[in-house]
Amino acid sequence: MSLPGFTFTREATNYKNSGLQFTVAIVVVFLAAFLCFFSVPVIGYRVVALILLTVVSLLAMTLSVWPVIVAATISAFLWNFFFIPPLYTFHIDNAEDILMFLLYFIIALVNTVLQSRIRTEREKARDKEEKVKSIQLYHTLLNSLSHEMKTPISAIISSVDGMKYELEHHNLAALSELIAEVEIAGNRLHRQVENMLNMNRLESGMLQARPDWCEVSEVIYGAVGQMEEKQVQRIKVNLSNDLPLIKIDMGFTSQALYNLLQNALTYGGGGEIEVGADLHDGYVDLYVKDQGPGLDEEDALKVFDKFYRTPGSKAGGIGLGLAVVKGFCEAQGGGVILKTEPGKGCLFTLHLPTETTYINQLKNE
């Protein structure tokens, strides 16, 4: 399982791009000087200094310090050679212009250094904030895991102890109930581990989508078939009989649909859960609709974030199920859409690009 890291490579990236930065800085300064050359009869050479200084300041906001220092130096000598009388020489007759040239050079260098320091401090503050968020995320994960792993493991241990007792006393009815409890706890533990592993594989790029032809009903019933019998009784499948074959990653999609069904069964109230599919414009929409309390706008925006759980939600889960759903959809070039209103339930839709065909056409091919 990958945990939030603390490695930042901003400086390494700048170093690798230093050649490009020097090129950009020099080209921009020469281009600005070239444009000013034709405007100097109107604006005067002193205004040219302000324009070049502004260009250097803008470069200092985006580039590393040394390319900007080079740009500042070149701009100073360009201004001297092409704009300060006498033209086309580095000699300056007027004492006022000499002072202005020196001040320009000093201001350009000081501005470059200050802009670089400001950007560095800003990056440090941003990196520090990212580290704090990573630590908070790490603690959230540990706290969730300590509860979510401990609860089913404790239930399994307790049930096994009870099974030993009931087995000694030949109480088969009680033994059957305890076996069912072990199965429920084991499935809960399996779901949490599976979600963590899937999230890790998605983020590391280990999981790649492999689209293949399959039936829509095969995907939906594959997800529904993983549910417990009492859960299946709450699920209503709404499918047309004449849907064509679709080309998607069946494993990714079935697992994403399973996570949506588990989410609806856990948080969607005690009502009926509807699952179905629609095809249009080169996309297949697989949806899960519940009759629960719904979500407000703030929760709806965060519900696909890793480890996010809505305030006051019942125990169960570590906030990875919907993040995995999003990852599986994006791995196939699609997405997941949520429509919800407080008090009106949630409608989750897997929106996936697909080709379509009918089985008789596939046989002819």
C-alpha positions in Angstrom: 0.0 0.0 0.0 1.4 3.4 -0.9 1.3 6.1 1.6 1.6 9.9 0.9 5.2 10.7 0.1 7.3 13.7 0.9 9.6 13.9 -2.1 9.4 17.1 -4.1 11.3 17.5 -7.4 10.7 21.1 -8.4 14.4 22.1 -8.3 15.4 19.0 -10.2 12.9 20.0 -12.9 14.2 23.5 -13.1 17.8 22.2 -13.4 16.8 19.9 -16.3 15.1 22.8 -18.1 17.8 25.4 -17.4 19.0 25.4 -21.0 15.5 26.2 -22.2 15.1 28.9 -19.6 18.3 30.7 -20.7 17.1 30.5 -24.3 13.6 31.9 -23.4 15.1 34.7 -21.3 17.5 35.8 -24.0 15.0 35.6 -26.9 12.3 37.6 -24.9 14.8 40.4 -24.1 16.0 40.7 -27.7 12.4 40.6 -28.9 11.4 43.4 -26.5 14.4 45.5 -27.5 13.6 45.0 -31.2 10.0 46.2 -30.8 11.2 49.2 -28.7 13.7 50.1 -31.4 11.0 51.1 -33.8 9.0 53.0 -31.0 11.9 55.0 -29.5 11.2 58.1 -31.7 7.8 58.3 -30.0 8.4 57.1 -26.5 12.0 58.1 -25.9 14.9 56.0 -24.7 14.1 56.5 -21.0 10.7 54.8 -21.4 12.5 52.0 -23.2 14.3 51.4 -19.9 11.0 51.0 -18.0 9.7 48.6 -20.6 12.9 46.4 -20.5 12.8 46.5 -16.7 9.2 45.3 -16.8 10.1 42.5 -19.1 12.9 41.4 -16.8 10.5 41.6 -13.8 8.0 39.3 -15.6 10.8 36.8 -16.4 11.8 36.8 -12.8 8.3 35.7 -11.8 8.6 32.5 -13.9 12.2 31.6 -14.5 15.1 30.6 -12.3 17.5 33.3 -11.0 20.5 32.8 -13.3 18.6 33.0 -16.6 17.0 36.2 -15.4 20.3 37.7 -14.2 21.6 37.0 -17.7 18.5 38.6 -19.2 18.9 41.7 -16.9 22.6 42.1 -18.0 21.8 41.7 -21.7 18.9 44.2 -21.4 21.1 46.8 -19.8 23.7 46.6 -22.5 21.1 46.5 -25.3 19.6 49.7 -23.8 23.0 51.3 -23.6 24.1 50.3 -27.2 20.9 50.9 -29.1 19.0 53.6 -27.2 21.2 55.8 -25.1 23.0 58.6 -27.0 25.4 58.3 -28.6 23.9 55.3 -30.4 25.7 52.0 -31.3 28.5 52.5 -28.8 28.8 51.6 -25.1 30.2 55.1 -24.4 27.8 57.4 -22.5 28.4 61.2 -22.6 25.7 62.4 -20.2 26.4 62.0 -16.5 22.6 61.7 -15.9 22.4 58.8 -18.4 25.4 57.1 -16.8 23.7 57.3 -13.4 20.4 56.0 -14.9 22.2 53.1 -16.6 23.8 52.1 -13.3 20.5 52.4 -11.5 18.8 50.3 -14.2 21.4 47.6 -13.8 21.1 47.6 -10.0 17.3 47.7 -9.9 17.1 44.8 -12.5 19.5 42.6 -10.5 17.8 43.4 -7.1 14.4 42.8 -8.5 15.5 39.5 -10.0 16.9 38.3 -6.6 13.9 39.5 -4.7 11.4 37.8 -7.1 13.4 34.6 -6.9 13.3 34.7 -3.1 9.6 35.4 -3.0 9.0 32.5 -5.4 11.2 30.2 -3.3 9.4 31.1 -0.1 6.1 30.6 -1.8 7.1 27.1 -3.0 8.4 26.3 0.5 5.1 27.3 2.0 3.2 25.2 -0.6 5.4 22.2 0.0 5.0 22.6 3.8 1.2 22.7 3.3 1.4 19.6 1.1 3.4 17.8 3.8 0.9 18.8 6.5 -1.9 17.5 4.3 0.0 14.3 3.7 0.5 13.8 7.4 -3.1 14.4 8.1 -4.1 11.9 5.4 -1.6 9.4 6.9 -3.2 9.7 10.3 -6.7 9.5 8.8 -5.7 6.3 7.0 -4.2 4.8 10.2 -7.2 5.7 12.3 -9.6 4.3 9.7 -7.6 1.1 9.3 -7.3 0.5 13.0 -11.1 0.6 13.2 -12.0 -1.1 10.0 -9.5 -3.9 10.3 -10.0 -4.5 14.1 -13.8 -4.7 13.9 -14.1 -7.6 11.5 -11.1 -9.4 12.9 -12.6 -9.2 16.4 -15.9 -10.5 15.1 -14.1 -13.4 13.4 -12.2 -14.3 16.6 -15.3 -14.0 18.7 -17.3 -16.1 16.3 -14.6 -18.8 16.1 -14.6 -19.0 19.9 -18.4 -19.4 19.9 -18.2 -22.0 17.1 -15.9 -24.1 19.3 -18.4 -24.0 22.1 -21.4 -24.7 19.9 -19.6 -27.5 18.2 -18.8 -29.2 21.5 -22.5 -29.0 22.4 -23.7 -30.0 19.0 -25.8 -26.9 18.5 -26.0 -26.8 14.7 -28.4 -23.9 14.5 -26.2 -21.6 16.5 -23.2 -22.9 14.7 -24.8 -21.9 11.4 -25.4 -18.4 12.6 -21.8 -18.0 13.7 -20.5 -19.2 10.4 -22.7 -16.6 8.7 -21.2 -13.9 11.0 -17.7 -15.1 10.1 -18.6 -14.9 6.4 -19.9 -11.3 6.7 -16.9 -10.1 8.7 -14.5 -11.9 6.2 -16.2 -10.3 3.3 -16.0 -6.8 4.9 -12.3 -7.3 5.6 -11.8 -8.5 2.0 -13.5 -5.4 0.6 -11.3 -3.1 2.5 -8.1 -4.8 1.5 -9.3 -5.1 -2.1 -10.1 -1.4 -2.3 -6.7 -0.5 -0.8 -4.8 -2.7 -3.2 -6.8 -1.5 -6.2 -6.2 2.2 -5.2 -2.5 1.5 -5.0 -2.4 -0.3 -8.3 -4.3 2.5 -10.0 -2.0 5.2 -8.7 1.1 3.2 -9.6 -0.1 2.5 -13.1 0.0 -1.2 -12.6 -3.6 -1.7 -13.7 -4.2 -1.0 -17.4 -7.6 -1.2 -19.0 -8.1 -4.1 -21.4 -11.4 -3.6 -23.3 -13.1 -6.7 -24.7 -16.6 -7.6 -26.0 -19.1 -8.4 -23.3 -22.8 -8.2 -22.6 -24.2 -5.4 -20.4 -26.2 -7.9 -18.4 -23.0 -9.9 -17.8 -21.4 -6.8 -16.2 -24.4 -6.0 -14.1 -25.2 -9.5 -12.9 -21.5 -10.0 -12.3 -21.6 -7.2 -9.7 -24.9 -8.2 -8.2 -23.9 -11.8 -7.9 -21.2 -10.8 -5.4 -23.8 -9.5 -3.0 -25.2 -11.4 0.0 -28.6 -12.9 -0.5 -30.4 -10.5 1.7 -28.8 -7.6 -0.1 -29.8 -8.9 -3.5 -33.4 -8.8 -2.4 -33.2 -4.9 -2.3 -31.7 -4.6 -5.8 -33.9 -4.1 -8.8 -32.2 -4.6 -12.2 -33.6 -2.5 -15.0 -32.3 -3.8 -18.4 -33.6 -3.8 -22.0 -33.5 -7.2 -23.7 -32.1 -5.8 -27.0 -28.9 -4.1 -25.9 -25.9 -4.8 -28.1 -22.5 -6.1 -27.0 -20.2 -3.4 -25.6 -16.4 -3.2 -25.6 -15.1 -2.3 -22.1 -12.9 -3.7 -19.4 -15.4 -6.0 -17.7 -13.3 -6.5 -14.6 -12.8 -2.8 -13.9 -16.5 -2.0 -14.7 -18.0 -4.8 -12.7 -15.8 -3.9 -9.7 -16.8 -0.3 -10.0 -20.4 -1.2 -10.2 -20.0 -3.5 -7.2 -18.5 -0.6 -5.1 -21.5 1.6 -6.1 -23.9 -1.1 -5.0 -22.1 -1.6 -1.7 -22.2 2.2 -1.2 -25.9 2.4 -1.9 -26.7 -0.5 0.3 -24.7 0.9 3.2 -25.6 4.6 3.0 -28.6 4.8 0.7 -31.3 4.1 3.3 -33.3 0.9 3.5 -35.2 1.3 0.3 -34.9 -0.3 -3.1 -31.7 0.0 -5.1 -32.1 0.3 -8.9 -29.3 -0.6 -11.3 -29.5 -0.4 -15.0 -27.8 0.7 -18.3 -28.3 3.1 -21.2 -26.4 3.4 -24.5 -26.1 6.6 -26.5 -23.5 8.5 -28.6 -20.7 6.0 -28.3 -21.0 5.7 -24.5 -22.5 3.2 -22.1 -24.1 4.6 -18.9 -24.3 2.1 -16.0 -26.2 3.6 -13.1 -27.0 2.9 -9.5 -29.9 4.8 -7.9 -30.8 4.7 -4.2 -33.6 6.3 -2.1 -31.4 7.5 0.7 -31.0 10.9 2.3 -28.8 12.2 -0.6 -25.9 14.6 -0.3 -25.5 18.3 0.0 -23.3 20.2 -2.6 -20.2 20.3 -0.4 -20.2 16.5 0.2 -21.0 15.8 -3.4 -17.8 17.6 -4.5 -15.7 15.6 -2.1 -17.3 12.2 -2.1 -14.8 10.8 -4.7 -11.7 11.9 -2.7 -9.6 9.3 -1.1 -10.5 8.6 2.5 -13.4 11.0 2.5 -16.4 10.0 4.6 -19.5 12.2 4.9 -19.9 13.7 8.4 -22.2 11.5 10.6 -22.1 8.5 8.3 -22.5 5.1 9.8 -19.5 3.0 10.6 -18.1 0.9 7.8 -15.6 1.6 5.1 -12.5 3.8 5.0 -13.5 6.2 2.2 -11.8 4.4 -0.7 -14.8 2.7 -2.4 -15.9 5.7 -4.5 -12.3 6.8 -5.2 -11.6 3.3 -6.7 -14.8 3.7 -8.8 -13.5 7.0 -10.2 -10.1 5.4 -10.9 -11.5 2.4 -12.7 -13.6 4.8 -14.9 -10.8 7.2 -15.7 -8.5 4.2 -16.6 -11.0 3.5 -19.4 -11.2 7.1 -20.6 -14.5 7.7 -18.9 -15.8 9.1 -15.7 -18.4 8.8 -12.9 -21.3 11.3 -12.6 -23.2 12.0 -9.4 -26.7 13.6 -9.3 -28.1 14.1 -5.9 -30.3 16.4 -3.7 -30.7 16.3 0.1 -33.7 14.0 0.8 -33.9 12.7 -2.7 -31.3 10.0 -2.9 -28.2 9.6 -5.1 -27.8 8.6 -8.8 -24.3 7.4 -9.6 -23.5 6.8 -13.3 -20.5 5.1 -14.8 -20.0 7.0 -18.1 -17.7 4.9 -20.3 -16.8 5.2 -24.0 -17.5 2.0 -25.9 -17.9 0.4 -29.3 -21.1 -1.6 -29.9 -22.0 -4.6 -32.0 -24.5 -7.5 -32.0 -23.4 -11.1 -31.5 -24.4 -12.1 -35.1 -22.2 -9.3 -36.5 -19.4 -10.4 -34.3 -19.6 -14.0 -35.6 -19.6 -12.7 -39.2 -16.4 -10.8 -38.5 
